[in-house]
Amino acid sequence: MSKFLLSVHVLAAILAVGPVAVAASMFPAAVRRGDLKSVTLLHRICRVYAYAAVAVPVFGFGVAGTMHVMGDPWLIVSIGLTAVAAAVLALLVLPRQKRLLAELTGESTSDTLGRRAARLAMVTGVFNLLWAVVTVLMIVRPGSSTGA
């Protein structure tokens, strides 16, 4: 059962978190270009796949339960970082994307949009860095007896 849950967990991470990370990274540049069609599509990708990404921790808890590692420090840190990444996405990235999308359709100066897009790019970088750290922790698993 743990192999099945691990497979679904990894697939969910690749297929749900990956598109959010890429689309969110592309969003600020599309705003700077004034490409309304791309901005709209990228924001929609981020929103929809953010909901799908909920499957990652759900199956992750299933894997951790079957592998009896729920109390391991590397997993606790990973859970915490995942929660922080989710909060960054839900409270910072998606709302800022929505505001920029609204501003792009309205009367805004490109200078204002450029500065806000740059700030969004920074926040998106933090989101991606958090996921990178979680991924490394999941692979390395400090204290693992597998030698990986």
Z-matrix of the N, CA and C atoms (Angstrom, degrees):
N
C 1 1.441
C 2 1.531 1 111.66
N 3 1.341 2 117.11 1 -36.06
C 4 1.466 3 118.91 2 -177.64
C 5 1.531 4 111.01 3 -66.75
N 6 1.329 5 118.00 4 -32.25
C 7 1.469 6 119.95 5 178.14
C 8 1.528 7 110.65 6 -66.63
N 9 1.323 8 116.62 7 -40.12
C 10 1.463 9 120.44 8 177.85
C 11 1.527 10 110.07 9 -64.47
N 12 1.337 11 117.10 10 -48.76
C 13 1.463 12 120.74 11 -179.51
C 14 1.521 13 111.40 12 -62.52
N 15 1.332 14 116.74 13 -39.99
C 16 1.464 15 120.30 14 177.87
C 17 1.521 16 110.64 15 -63.85
N 18 1.314 17 117.32 16 -41.51
C 19 1.468 18 120.75 17 178.80
C 20 1.525 19 111.06 18 -61.97
N 21 1.324 20 116.84 19 -45.45
C 22 1.464 21 120.68 20 179.75
C 23 1.527 22 110.09 21 -66.27
N 24 1.321 23 117.47 22 -39.79
C 25 1.461 24 122.59 23 178.61
C 26 1.531 25 110.83 24 -59.99
N 27 1.322 26 116.98 25 -48.02
C 28 1.468 27 121.38 26 -179.17
C 29 1.532 28 110.79 27 -67.57
N 30 1.323 29 116.74 28 -43.15
C 31 1.468 30 119.61 29 177.69
C 32 1.522 31 111.55 30 -61.94
N 33 1.316 32 116.91 31 -41.78
C 34 1.466 33 120.30 32 178.20
C 35 1.526 34 110.47 33 -62.91
N 36 1.326 35 117.01 34 -40.13
C 37 1.464 36 120.03 35 178.99
C 38 1.528 37 110.75 36 -63.75
N 39 1.317 38 116.30 37 -43.23
C 40 1.464 39 119.94 38 -178.93
C 41 1.527 40 110.86 39 -69.16
N 42 1.334 41 116.76 40 -46.91
C 43 1.457 42 121.03 41 -173.01
C 44 1.528 43 114.40 42 -82.78
N 45 1.323 44 118.44 43 -18.28
C 46 1.466 45 120.25 44 -178.79
C 47 1.530 46 112.28 45 -109.12
N 48 1.315 47 117.35 46 -49.33
C 49 1.462 48 119.82 47 -177.93
C 50 1.529 49 110.60 48 -75.49
N 51 1.315 50 117.06 49 -37.30
C 52 1.467 51 120.50 50 179.97
C 53 1.524 52 113.19 51 -55.20
N 54 1.331 53 118.68 52 -52.60
C 55 1.464 54 119.17 53 179.26
C 56 1.538 55 113.52 54 -61.18
N 57 1.321 56 117.01 55 -35.84
C 58 1.470 57 119.50 56 177.92
C 59 1.528 58 109.52 57 -64.03
N 60 1.328 59 116.44 58 -46.02
C 61 1.462 60 120.61 59 -178.97
C 62 1.530 61 111.16 60 -60.76
N 63 1.320 62 116.92 61 -43.33
C 64 1.464 63 120.68 62 -178.17
C 65 1.527 64 110.73 63 -71.53
N 66 1.331 65 117.57 64 -49.10
C 67 1.466 66 120.77 65 -178.00
C 68 1.531 67 110.97 66 -62.98
N 69 1.323 68 116.79 67 -41.33
C 70 1.465 69 120.09 68 179.54
C 71 1.528 70 110.57 69 -64.74
N 72 1.319 71 117.53 70 -34.90
C 73 1.458 72 121.46 71 178.58
C 74 1.532 73 111.78 72 -70.84
N 75 1.313 74 116.99 73 -32.29
C 76 1.460 75 121.50 74 -179.87
C 77 1.532 76 112.80 75 -79.87
N 78 1.309 77 116.94 76 -22.49
C 79 1.462 78 122.53 77 -173.94
C 80 1.538 79 113.49 78 -57.72
N 81 1.344 80 119.79 79 -51.77
C 82 1.474 81 118.74 80 -177.31
C 83 1.533 82 113.52 81 -58.82
N 84 1.313 83 117.35 82 -39.37
C 85 1.470 84 119.67 83 179.27
C 86 1.530 85 110.89 84 -65.39
N 87 1.323 86 116.84 85 -37.92
C 88 1.468 87 120.39 86 177.99
C 89 1.526 88 110.45 87 -65.74
N 90 1.330 89 116.66 88 -35.82
C 91 1.471 90 120.02 89 176.80
C 92 1.523 91 109.62 90 -64.60
N 93 1.332 92 117.37 91 -45.75
C 94 1.462 93 121.16 92 -179.55
C 95 1.533 94 111.75 93 -60.46
N 96 1.327 95 115.99 94 -34.81
C 97 1.472 96 120.56 95 178.04
C 98 1.527 97 111.38 96 -76.13
N 99 1.320 98 117.26 97 -17.19
C 100 1.452 99 121.10 98 -177.07
C 101 1.518 100 112.76 99 76.10
N 102 1.313 101 116.42 100 24.90
C 103 1.467 102 122.74 101 -177.05
C 104 1.526 103 109.76 102 -86.02
N 105 1.313 104 116.26 103 86.86
C 106 1.470 105 122.24 104 -174.71
C 107 1.521 106 112.17 105 -59.96
N 108 1.315 107 117.78 106 -40.60
C 109 1.462 108 121.12 107 -178.97
C 110 1.541 109 110.77 108 -62.31
N 111 1.313 110 116.93 109 -45.94
C 112 1.470 111 120.40 110 179.23
C 113 1.520 112 111.46 111 -67.23
N 114 1.326 113 116.87 112 -42.06
C 115 1.468 114 121.13 113 -179.88
C 116 1.527 115 109.96 114 -59.80
N 117 1.319 116 116.23 115 -44.61
C 118 1.464 117 120.66 116 179.39
C 119 1.527 118 110.77 117 -61.89
N 120 1.316 119 116.67 118 -46.33
C 121 1.466 120 121.10 119 179.67
C 122 1.526 121 111.49 120 -63.90
N 123 1.313 122 117.86 121 -45.45
C 124 1.471 123 120.92 122 -178.81
C 125 1.522 124 111.46 123 -63.90
N 126 1.328 125 117.18 124 -39.11
C 127 1.468 126 119.36 125 177.66
C 128 1.530 127 110.53 126 -65.50
N 129 1.312 128 116.41 127 -40.19
C 130 1.465 129 119.48 128 178.74
C 131 1.531 130 111.19 129 -64.43
N 132 1.318 131 117.02 130 -41.65
C 133 1.469 132 120.96 131 176.99
C 134 1.529 133 109.70 132 -59.01
N 135 1.310 134 117.00 133 -46.25
C 136 1.472 135 120.55 134 -179.49
C 137 1.521 136 111.42 135 -61.33
N 138 1.330 137 116.93 136 -44.15
C 139 1.466 138 120.34 137 -179.13
C 140 1.523 139 111.97 138 -64.82
N 141 1.325 140 116.42 139 -49.88
C 142 1.470 141 120.54 140 -175.31
C 143 1.524 142 110.96 141 -66.27
N 144 1.322 143 117.23 142 -46.58
C 145 1.452 144 119.75 143 -177.81
C 146 1.524 145 112.26 144 -72.62
N 147 1.323 146 118.30 145 -21.90
C 148 1.460 147 120.25 146 174.55
C 149 1.524 148 110.07 147 -62.95
N 150 1.332 149 116.50 148 -39.09
C 151 1.475 150 119.81 149 176.53
C 152 1.529 151 110.55 150 -66.68
N 153 1.322 152 116.40 151 -41.58
C 154 1.470 153 119.87 152 179.42
C 155 1.526 154 111.16 153 -65.23
N 156 1.326 155 116.79 154 -30.16
C 157 1.468 156 120.83 155 -178.09
C 158 1.519 157 113.24 156 -67.27
N 159 1.311 158 117.90 157 -13.33
C 160 1.469 159 120.98 158 176.21
C 161 1.527 160 109.78 159 -59.84
N 162 1.329 161 117.12 160 -27.25
C 163 1.464 162 121.06 161 179.28
C 164 1.530 163 111.92 162 -63.45
N 165 1.326 164 117.35 163 -27.21
C 166 1.473 165 119.97 164 -176.98
C 167 1.527 166 111.46 165 -61.45
N 168 1.337 167 120.31 166 -57.18
C 169 1.469 168 118.05 167 178.41
C 170 1.524 169 113.51 168 -68.10
N 171 1.331 170 117.55 169 -30.20
C 172 1.466 171 119.53 170 179.28
C 173 1.532 172 109.52 171 -60.50
N 174 1.311 173 116.79 172 -51.33
C 175 1.465 174 119.56 173 178.84
C 176 1.524 175 111.14 174 -72.30
N 177 1.327 176 116.95 175 -27.76
C 178 1.463 177 120.23 176 176.29
C 179 1.520 178 111.92 177 -61.93
N 180 1.335 179 116.20 178 -41.85
C 181 1.462 180 119.37 179 176.93
C 182 1.529 181 110.41 180 -64.52
N 183 1.331 182 116.36 181 -36.93
C 184 1.468 183 119.54 182 176.48
C 185 1.514 184 111.79 183 -62.50
N 186 1.318 185 116.72 184 -43.58
C 187 1.472 186 121.14 185 178.32
C 188 1.519 187 110.18 186 -63.30
N 189 1.326 188 116.30 187 -47.45
C 190 1.466 189 120.27 188 -178.72
C 191 1.519 190 111.31 189 -60.56
N 192 1.327 191 116.52 190 -37.85
C 193 1.464 192 120.02 191 178.28
C 194 1.517 193 112.42 192 -65.19
N 195 1.326 194 116.87 193 -43.74
C 196 1.467 195 119.41 194 -179.01
C 197 1.521 196 112.24 195 -72.38
N 198 1.342 197 116.57 196 -25.31
C 199 1.471 198 120.12 197 179.70
C 200 1.531 199 112.15 198 -92.64
N 201 1.333 200 116.70 199 -3.22
C 202 1.472 201 122.61 200 178.64
C 203 1.527 202 112.48 201 56.84
N 204 1.332 203 115.93 202 47.74
C 205 1.468 204 120.62 203 179.70
C 206 1.534 205 112.12 204 -121.45
N 207 1.322 206 117.05 205 15.74
C 208 1.460 207 120.82 206 -174.84
C 209 1.529 208 113.46 207 -56.82
N 210 1.305 209 119.46 208 -29.27
C 211 1.461 210 121.39 209 -178.47
C 212 1.512 211 114.32 210 -96.06
N 213 1.327 212 118.01 211 0.54
C 214 1.465 213 120.71 212 -178.22
C 215 1.534 214 110.34 213 -68.28
N 216 1.328 215 116.32 214 136.62
C 217 1.472 216 119.91 215 -177.53
C 218 1.532 217 113.87 216 -57.31
N 219 1.327 218 118.52 217 -40.25
C 220 1.464 219 120.32 218 -179.30
C 221 1.524 220 111.36 219 -61.81
N 222 1.334 221 116.60 220 -34.65
C 223 1.458 222 120.13 221 179.77
C 224 1.528 223 110.89 222 -74.31
N 225 1.313 224 116.79 223 -39.97
C 226 1.463 225 120.40 224 178.60
C 227 1.532 226 109.94 225 -62.69
N 228 1.339 227 116.86 226 -42.61
C 229 1.465 228 120.50 227 176.72
C 230 1.529 229 110.14 228 -63.23
N 231 1.328 230 117.01 229 -42.29
C 232 1.467 231 120.92 230 178.81
C 233 1.522 232 111.88 231 -62.10
N 234 1.320 233 116.41 232 -41.37
C 235 1.468 234 120.44 233 178.19
C 236 1.531 235 110.04 234 -63.25
N 237 1.316 236 116.06 235 -43.98
C 238 1.466 237 120.26 236 178.39
C 239 1.517 238 112.35 237 -61.97
N 240 1.328 239 116.71 238 -44.98
C 241 1.464 240 120.65 239 179.70
C 242 1.530 241 111.47 240 -66.89
N 243 1.325 242 116.19 241 -35.16
C 244 1.465 243 120.11 242 176.45
C 245 1.529 244 110.33 243 -64.23
N 246 1.321 245 116.11 244 -41.53
C 247 1.471 246 120.11 245 177.64
C 248 1.527 247 110.65 246 -63.83
N 249 1.324 248 117.14 247 -41.01
C 250 1.463 249 120.56 248 178.22
C 251 1.531 250 109.93 249 -64.62
N 252 1.346 251 117.18 250 -43.26
C 253 1.466 252 120.88 251 178.90
C 254 1.526 253 110.57 252 -61.71
N 255 1.317 254 116.96 253 -41.99
C 256 1.467 255 120.36 254 178.32
C 257 1.526 256 110.80 255 -63.38
N 258 1.321 257 116.76 256 -40.24
C 259 1.462 258 120.72 257 178.59
C 260 1.531 259 111.01 258 -66.23
N 261 1.320 260 116.86 259 -41.80
C 262 1.465 261 120.35 260 177.56
C 263 1.530 262 110.14 261 -60.16
N 264 1.322 263 115.96 262 -43.30
C 265 1.465 264 119.55 263 179.41
C 266 1.526 265 111.23 264 -65.48
N 267 1.321 266 116.45 265 -50.00
C 268 1.468 267 120.66 266 -174.42
C 269 1.523 268 113.50 267 -72.85
N 270 1.326 269 117.41 268 -35.38
C 271 1.462 270 120.48 269 -173.36
C 272 1.521 271 114.62 270 -99.98
N 273 1.329 272 117.00 271 -19.65
C 274 1.462 273 119.37 272 -176.92
C 275 1.533 274 113.05 273 -120.45
N 276 1.325 275 117.12 274 -55.17
C 277 1.468 276 119.95 275 -173.33
C 278 1.523 277 111.58 276 -66.92
N 279 1.327 278 117.20 277 -57.68
C 280 1.473 279 119.76 278 -175.72
C 281 1.532 280 112.99 279 -62.25
N 282 1.335 281 119.99 280 -44.92
C 283 1.475 282 118.55 281 177.57
C 284 1.537 283 113.05 282 -63.15
N 285 1.321 284 117.16 283 -38.07
C 286 1.467 285 119.47 284 179.00
C 287 1.519 286 110.80 285 -68.55
N 288 1.324 287 116.56 286 -37.33
C 289 1.460 288 119.12 287 175.07
C 290 1.526 289 110.14 288 -61.22
N 291 1.311 290 116.00 289 -44.24
C 292 1.472 291 120.43 290 -178.86
C 293 1.522 292 110.92 291 -61.30
N 294 1.348 293 116.74 292 -43.31
C 295 1.461 294 120.42 293 178.84
C 296 1.527 295 111.65 294 -64.39
N 297 1.332 296 115.80 295 -43.47
C 298 1.468 297 118.84 296 179.23
C 299 1.523 298 111.36 297 -64.69
N 300 1.307 299 116.35 298 -38.43
C 301 1.464 300 120.06 299 177.29
C 302 1.532 301 110.13 300 -62.09
N 303 1.322 302 116.89 301 -43.35
C 304 1.458 303 121.11 302 178.26
C 305 1.531 304 110.84 303 -64.36
N 306 1.316 305 116.66 304 -40.98
C 307 1.468 306 120.21 305 179.22
C 308 1.524 307 111.43 306 -67.49
N 309 1.306 308 116.34 307 -35.81
C 310 1.461 309 120.10 308 -179.29
C 311 1.524 310 111.09 309 -65.12
N 312 1.320 311 116.52 310 -32.53
C 313 1.464 312 120.08 311 179.11
C 314 1.525 313 111.63 312 -81.96
N 315 1.334 314 117.31 313 -16.52
C 316 1.460 315 121.42 314 -178.55
C 317 1.519 316 111.40 315 -101.33
N 318 1.317 317 114.77 316 -158.71
C 319 1.463 318 122.08 317 -179.66
C 320 1.523 319 109.15 318 -95.43
N 321 1.320 320 116.91 319 95.68
C 322 1.457 321 121.28 320 176.55
C 323 1.515 322 109.17 321 -132.09
N 324 1.312 323 114.73 322 149.29
C 325 1.461 324 118.01 323 176.74
C 326 1.514 325 108.74 324 -79.97
N 327 1.300 326 115.97 325 148.90
C 328 1.466 327 120.07 326 -179.01
C 329 1.522 328 111.02 327 -66.29
N 330 1.336 329 117.44 328 -26.42
C 331 1.459 330 121.09 329 178.64
C 332 1.530 331 110.55 330 -65.11
N 333 1.336 332 116.26 331 -45.30
C 334 1.467 333 121.22 332 178.26
C 335 1.523 334 110.47 333 -63.85
N 336 1.314 335 116.75 334 -45.58
C 337 1.466 336 120.87 335 178.71
C 338 1.519 337 110.89 336 -61.32
N 339 1.321 338 116.71 337 -41.47
C 340 1.465 339 120.69 338 -179.48
C 341 1.518 340 112.53 339 -61.27
N 342 1.328 341 116.44 340 -42.58
C 343 1.475 342 119.99 341 179.32
C 344 1.523 343 111.12 342 -67.18
N 345 1.329 344 115.78 343 -42.95
C 346 1.471 345 119.10 344 179.76
C 347 1.525 346 110.85 345 -68.05
N 348 1.320 347 117.31 346 -36.16
C 349 1.466 348 120.46 347 176.77
C 350 1.521 349 110.56 348 -65.14
N 351 1.326 350 117.24 349 -37.19
C 352 1.469 351 120.71 350 178.21
C 353 1.528 352 110.80 351 -65.14
N 354 1.331 353 116.95 352 -41.17
C 355 1.469 354 119.91 353 177.38
C 356 1.524 355 111.02 354 -65.20
N 357 1.331 356 115.53 355 -39.64
C 358 1.467 357 119.43 356 177.03
C 359 1.519 358 110.66 357 -63.55
N 360 1.316 359 117.37 358 -39.07
C 361 1.469 360 121.22 359 178.56
C 362 1.532 361 110.40 360 -60.55
N 363 1.332 362 116.44 361 -39.25
C 364 1.462 363 120.39 362 178.94
C 365 1.536 364 110.77 363 -65.39
N 366 1.318 365 116.40 364 -46.20
C 367 1.467 366 120.55 365 -179.78
C 368 1.531 367 110.00 366 -63.77
N 369 1.319 368 116.50 367 -39.86
C 370 1.461 369 120.72 368 177.46
C 371 1.524 370 110.75 369 -63.36
N 372 1.321 371 116.85 370 -38.16
C 373 1.462 372 120.75 371 176.17
C 374 1.523 373 111.82 372 -61.67
N 375 1.327 374 116.64 373 -39.37
C 376 1.476 375 120.72 374 176.41
C 377 1.526 376 109.71 375 -62.73
N 378 1.331 377 116.63 376 -45.06
C 379 1.470 378 121.22 377 177.77
C 380 1.528 379 110.35 378 -57.07
N 381 1.327 380 117.26 379 -47.97
C 382 1.468 381 121.16 380 -179.19
C 383 1.523 382 111.86 381 -66.28
N 384 1.323 383 117.18 382 -37.50
C 385 1.464 384 120.46 383 178.14
C 386 1.529 385 110.94 384 -64.51
N 387 1.312 386 116.73 385 -41.01
C 388 1.475 387 119.96 386 177.28
C 389 1.523 388 110.62 387 -59.19
N 390 1.341 389 117.35 388 -44.96
C 391 1.464 390 120.02 389 179.06
C 392 1.523 391 111.79 390 -66.38
N 393 1.323 392 117.19 391 -34.07
C 394 1.465 393 119.75 392 177.63
C 395 1.535 394 110.54 393 -64.46
N 396 1.331 395 116.51 394 -42.52
C 397 1.469 396 120.47 395 178.93
C 398 1.526 397 110.26 396 -64.58
N 399 1.325 398 117.06 397 -43.41
C 400 1.470 399 120.68 398 178.23
C 401 1.529 400 109.87 399 -60.38
N 402 1.316 401 116.95 400 -43.02
C 403 1.471 402 120.87 401 179.64
C 404 1.522 403 111.12 402 -61.44
N 405 1.316 404 117.03 403 -44.42
C 406 1.471 405 120.27 404 178.51
C 407 1.529 406 110.17 405 -62.85
N 408 1.321 407 117.45 406 -43.66
C 409 1.472 408 119.90 407 178.41
C 410 1.526 409 111.52 408 -61.19
N 411 1.322 410 117.01 409 -37.88
C 412 1.466 411 120.61 410 179.49
C 413 1.527 412 111.79 411 -67.82
N 414 1.308 413 116.45 412 -32.27
C 415 1.463 414 119.78 413 -179.29
C 416 1.520 415 111.36 414 -82.56
N 417 1.319 416 116.84 415 -46.93
C 418 1.464 417 121.33 416 -174.85
C 419 1.520 418 112.06 417 -76.36
N 420 1.326 419 116.76 418 -39.78
C 421 1.471 420 123.06 419 -178.89
C 422 1.527 421 111.60 420 42.78
N 423 1.323 422 116.97 421 79.43
C 424 1.467 423 119.49 422 -179.54
C 425 1.522 424 112.32 423 -50.99
N 426 1.298 425 115.98 424 132.91
C 427 1.455 426 121.09 425 -178.98
C 428 1.514 427 113.57 426 87.47
N 429 1.321 428 117.22 427 2.79
C 430 1.453 429 120.84 428 -178.91
C 431 1.518 430 110.51 429 -66.52
N 432 1.310 431 115.77 430 144.36
C 433 1.467 432 120.35 431 178.65
C 434 1.520 433 111.69 432 -89.76
N 435 1.341 434 117.84 433 0.19
C 436 1.469 435 120.61 434 -178.21
C 437 1.515 436 112.18 435 -80.58
N 438 1.329 437 117.37 436 -15.96
C 439 1.452 438 120.49 437 -178.41
C 440 1.530 439 113.24 438 83.10
N 441 1.335 440 116.45 439 -1.64
C 442 1.473 441 119.57 440 179.65
C 443 1.510 442 111.06 441 -82.10
